[in-house]
Amino acid sequence: MDNLPYAPTTVDSGYGYVALAGHRGMAMIKSLSSDWCATLKTGLGMNNCIHLSRTNGDLRVTICNNDHTLSVYTIPDLQKLVVLDMPAAINQVQVSPDGQNMLAVCDDGYAYIYQLSDYTRIAQIQVSTDAALACAWKPTSDIFAVSSQDGLVQVYDATTYKVIAKLSSTEPRKTRNAPRSIQFSKGPLDLLVYAEHVSNINIVDTRTFESRQVIRLGPADRDAHIAGITFSSDNRSIFVGLETDLIQLPVDTAARRRFASARLL
């Protein structure tokens, strides 16, 4: 995917495809196993999030635009399934691993949940009076987490929508502590990792949500801006993207099986 006509603002991969999107509603999807590639335009503003998912055997791409629209297309025929008009700009969207529900978090501080059989909104939760920034589902689809601009990560029961844990950033500066990336480990490992705006990542034991390890990246006298985080497919590493580097942190999976801690090697 050389010589792109725009700088991507969001990227996702999975199910044999890579998808990226950028400014002015531009998006591109490419097969990783063939020459198939397609471009499309959704909305008028910047695309904040692009997400690949599978529902009832159908592969879909969901694109969130700053003009408050959320568009869903099938892959590879790019049939438009729905365009949702949201109350505010959507910062991230995630489909539950069981393919039944979609979680969208917005600048208005709310998390919206949709049933994917007909894209009916089934719940809206006020997460914060500040913007809701990022979200993630646990692999079992029974728990999800949402981060917000005020430096909090709140974990919810996906059936009752009640808060079961409230976590916070360690960075004291309000302009630097917003958790902008969050992810649960893949089963059976039981970790939640979230990255603060700069320097710090937090690893939390999801068995109790009471044990946490904080890792600082970069020197103590300089901020390291974090672009994103993800677990490797085998859960043995956490990858952290910085402005100029990609850092790999090995996870001590043996210790996870023996002790109630989020200890890393």
C-alpha positions as CSV (number, residue, x, y, z in Angstrom):
1,M,0.0,0.0,0.0
2,D,2.7,2.4,-1.1
3,N,2.1,6.0,-2.3
4,L,-1.2,6.5,-0.4
5,P,-3.0,9.7,-1.4
6,Y,-3.5,10.7,2.2
7,A,-2.1,10.1,5.7
8,P,-4.1,7.5,7.5
9,T,-5.7,8.5,10.8
10,T,-7.0,5.0,11.7
11,V,-6.0,1.5,10.8
12,D,-7.4,-2.0,11.5
13,S,-6.6,-5.5,10.3
14,G,-8.1,-8.9,10.5
15,Y,-10.0,-11.7,8.7
16,G,-7.4,-11.5,5.9
17,Y,-7.8,-7.7,5.2
18,V,-6.2,-4.4,6.2
19,A,-8.4,-1.3,6.4
20,L,-7.4,2.3,6.8
21,A,-9.0,5.7,6.7
22,G,-8.1,9.4,6.8
23,H,-9.2,12.9,6.2
24,R,-12.2,14.0,4.1
25,G,-14.0,10.7,4.6
26,M,-11.4,8.7,2.6
27,A,-11.0,5.0,3.3
28,M,-9.3,1.9,1.7
29,I,-9.6,-1.8,2.2
30,K,-7.1,-4.3,0.9
31,S,-7.0,-8.1,0.8
32,L,-3.8,-9.6,2.3
33,S,-4.1,-12.7,0.1
34,S,-4.9,-11.3,-3.3
35,D,-4.7,-8.1,-5.4
36,W,-8.2,-7.0,-4.4
37,C,-8.3,-3.4,-3.1
38,A,-11.2,-0.9,-2.9
39,T,-11.5,2.7,-1.9
40,L,-14.6,4.5,-0.6
41,K,-15.6,7.9,0.8
42,T,-17.8,8.2,3.9
43,G,-18.8,11.5,5.4
44,L,-17.4,15.0,5.0
45,G,-14.9,15.1,7.8
46,M,-12.0,13.1,9.2
47,N,-12.5,9.4,9.8
48,N,-11.8,8.8,13.5
49,C,-12.1,5.0,13.5
50,I,-12.3,2.1,11.0
51,H,-13.1,-1.4,12.3
52,L,-13.3,-4.8,10.8
53,S,-15.7,-7.4,12.2
54,R,-17.7,-10.5,11.5
55,T,-21.4,-10.9,12.3
56,N,-23.4,-14.0,11.4
57,G,-20.6,-15.1,9.0
58,D,-20.6,-11.7,7.2
59,L,-17.5,-9.6,7.1
60,R,-18.2,-5.9,7.7
61,V,-16.3,-2.6,7.9
62,T,-17.5,0.2,10.2
63,I,-16.3,3.7,9.6
64,C,-16.8,6.6,12.0
65,N,-16.6,10.1,10.6
66,N,-16.3,13.5,12.4
67,D,-19.5,14.6,10.8
68,H,-21.3,12.4,13.4
69,T,-22.1,9.6,11.0
70,L,-21.3,5.9,11.4
71,S,-21.4,3.8,8.2
72,V,-21.3,0.1,7.8
73,Y,-20.4,-1.8,4.6
74,T,-20.1,-5.5,3.7
75,I,-16.8,-6.9,2.4
76,P,-15.9,-7.5,-0.3
77,D,-18.9,-6.2,-2.3
78,L,-19.1,-2.9,-0.2
79,Q,-22.9,-2.9,0.1
80,K,-23.9,-0.2,2.4
81,L,-25.9,-1.7,5.3
82,V,-26.6,1.3,7.4
83,V,-25.6,4.9,8.1
84,L,-26.3,6.0,11.7
85,D,-26.6,9.7,12.6
86,M,-25.0,10.0,16.0
87,P,-25.4,12.9,18.5
88,A,-21.7,13.7,18.4
89,A,-18.5,12.7,16.7
90,I,-17.6,9.0,17.3
91,N,-14.1,8.4,18.6
92,Q,-14.1,4.6,18.5
93,V,-16.4,1.7,17.7
94,Q,-15.9,-2.0,18.6
95,V,-18.1,-5.0,17.8
96,S,-18.4,-7.6,20.5
97,P,-16.4,-10.8,19.8
98,D,-19.6,-12.8,19.6
99,G,-20.8,-10.5,16.7
100,Q,-24.0,-9.5,18.4
101,N,-23.5,-6.0,19.6
102,M,-21.7,-2.8,18.7
103,L,-20.2,-0.3,21.1
104,A,-19.6,3.3,20.0
105,V,-18.1,6.1,22.2
106,C,-18.6,9.7,21.5
107,D,-17.5,13.3,22.2
108,D,-20.7,13.8,24.2
109,G,-19.4,11.5,26.9
110,Y,-21.8,8.7,26.1
111,A,-21.3,5.1,25.1
112,Y,-24.0,3.8,22.7
113,I,-24.8,0.1,22.2
114,Y,-26.5,-1.3,19.1
115,Q,-27.9,-4.7,18.4
116,L,-26.4,-5.8,15.1
117,S,-29.3,-7.8,13.8
118,D,-31.0,-4.6,12.8
119,Y,-28.7,-1.8,14.2
120,T,-31.3,-0.9,16.9
121,R,-29.9,1.2,19.7
122,I,-30.4,-0.9,22.9
123,A,-28.6,1.3,25.5
124,Q,-26.9,4.6,26.0
125,I,-24.6,5.1,29.1
126,Q,-23.2,8.4,30.3
127,V,-19.6,7.6,30.9
128,S,-18.4,11.1,31.7
129,T,-19.2,14.8,31.3
130,D,-16.0,14.8,29.2
131,A,-15.5,13.0,25.8
132,A,-15.5,9.2,25.8
133,L,-12.4,8.3,23.9
134,A,-11.8,4.5,23.5
135,C,-13.5,1.2,24.2
136,A,-12.9,-2.5,24.2
137,W,-14.7,-5.8,24.8
138,K,-13.6,-8.7,26.8
139,P,-13.3,-11.8,24.6
140,T,-16.3,-13.4,26.4
141,S,-18.4,-10.4,25.3
142,D,-19.9,-10.1,28.8
143,I,-17.7,-7.1,29.9
144,F,-16.6,-3.9,28.1
145,A,-14.5,-1.0,29.1
146,V,-14.6,2.7,28.1
147,S,-12.0,5.4,28.7
148,S,-12.7,9.2,28.9
149,Q,-10.9,12.5,28.7
150,D,-11.0,13.0,32.4
151,G,-8.4,10.2,32.9
152,L,-10.8,7.4,33.9
153,V,-11.4,3.8,32.5
154,Q,-14.7,2.4,33.6
155,V,-15.5,-1.3,33.2
156,Y,-19.2,-2.4,32.7
157,D,-21.3,-5.5,32.9
158,A,-22.6,-5.9,29.4
159,T,-25.9,-7.3,30.6
160,T,-26.8,-4.8,33.4
161,Y,-24.6,-1.9,32.2
162,K,-23.5,-1.4,35.8
163,V,-20.0,-0.2,36.6
164,I,-17.9,-3.1,38.0
165,A,-14.6,-1.3,38.2
166,K,-13.3,2.2,37.9
167,L,-9.6,2.8,37.1
168,S,-7.6,6.0,36.7
169,S,-4.5,7.3,35.1
170,T,-1.4,7.9,37.1
171,E,-0.3,11.0,35.2
172,P,-1.2,14.1,37.4
173,R,-1.4,16.6,34.5
174,K,-4.9,16.8,33.2
175,T,-3.7,17.6,29.7
176,R,-1.6,14.4,29.5
177,N,-3.6,11.7,31.4
178,A,-6.4,10.8,29.0
179,P,-6.4,7.0,28.2
180,R,-6.6,6.9,24.4
181,S,-6.0,3.2,23.8
182,I,-7.5,0.3,25.7
183,Q,-7.6,-3.5,25.1
184,F,-8.4,-6.7,26.8
185,S,-6.0,-9.7,26.3
186,K,-7.3,-12.6,24.3
187,G,-8.5,-15.6,26.3
188,P,-7.6,-17.3,28.4
189,L,-5.2,-14.6,29.7
190,D,-7.0,-12.2,32.0
191,L,-5.5,-8.7,31.6
192,L,-6.7,-5.3,30.6
193,V,-4.1,-2.8,29.3
194,Y,-4.7,0.9,28.7
195,A,-2.3,3.6,27.6
196,E,-2.3,7.1,29.0
197,H,-1.8,10.0,26.6
198,V,1.9,10.1,27.4
199,S,4.5,7.7,28.8
200,N,2.5,5.3,31.0
201,I,0.7,2.1,30.3
202,N,-1.4,0.3,32.9
203,I,-1.8,-3.5,33.1
204,V,-4.7,-4.6,35.2
205,D,-5.7,-8.1,36.5
206,T,-9.3,-8.6,35.4
207,R,-10.0,-11.3,37.8
208,T,-10.4,-8.8,40.6
209,F,-9.5,-5.4,39.0
210,E,-7.6,-4.7,42.2
211,S,-4.0,-5.5,41.0
212,R,-2.3,-3.1,38.6
213,Q,1.2,-2.6,37.2
214,V,2.2,0.7,35.7
215,I,5.1,0.8,33.2
216,R,6.7,4.1,32.2
217,L,8.1,4.3,28.7
218,G,10.9,6.8,27.9
219,P,13.0,9.0,30.2
220,A,11.6,10.5,33.4
221,D,12.3,14.1,32.2
222,R,10.5,13.8,28.8
223,D,7.0,12.8,27.6
224,A,6.7,9.8,25.3
225,H,3.5,10.2,23.3
226,I,1.7,6.9,22.9
227,A,-0.1,6.2,19.5
228,G,-1.6,2.8,20.4
229,I,-1.3,-0.5,22.1
230,T,-2.2,-4.1,21.2
231,F,-1.6,-7.7,22.4
232,S,0.2,-10.2,20.1
233,S,-2.0,-13.0,18.8
234,D,-0.5,-15.4,21.3
235,N,-0.8,-13.0,24.3
236,R,3.0,-13.2,24.9
237,S,3.7,-9.6,24.1
238,I,2.2,-6.1,24.3
239,F,3.2,-3.8,21.5
240,V,3.2,-0.1,22.2
241,G,3.4,2.4,19.4
242,L,5.2,5.7,20.1
243,E,5.8,8.6,17.8
244,T,9.1,7.2,16.5
245,D,9.4,3.7,18.0
246,L,7.5,0.4,18.4
247,I,8.2,-1.2,21.8
248,Q,7.6,-4.9,22.6
249,L,6.9,-5.8,26.2
250,P,6.9,-9.6,27.0
251,V,4.1,-10.9,29.2
252,D,5.0,-13.4,31.8
253,T,2.2,-15.8,31.0
254,A,3.6,-18.4,33.4
255,A,3.4,-16.0,36.3
256,R,-0.2,-15.1,35.3
257,R,-1.2,-18.7,35.8
258,R,0.5,-19.0,39.2
259,F,-0.1,-15.7,40.9
260,A,-2.8,-12.9,41.0
261,S,-0.6,-10.3,39.4
262,A,0.0,-8.5,36.1
263,R,3.7,-9.0,36.3
264,L,5.8,-8.7,33.1
265,L,9.2,-10.1,32.3
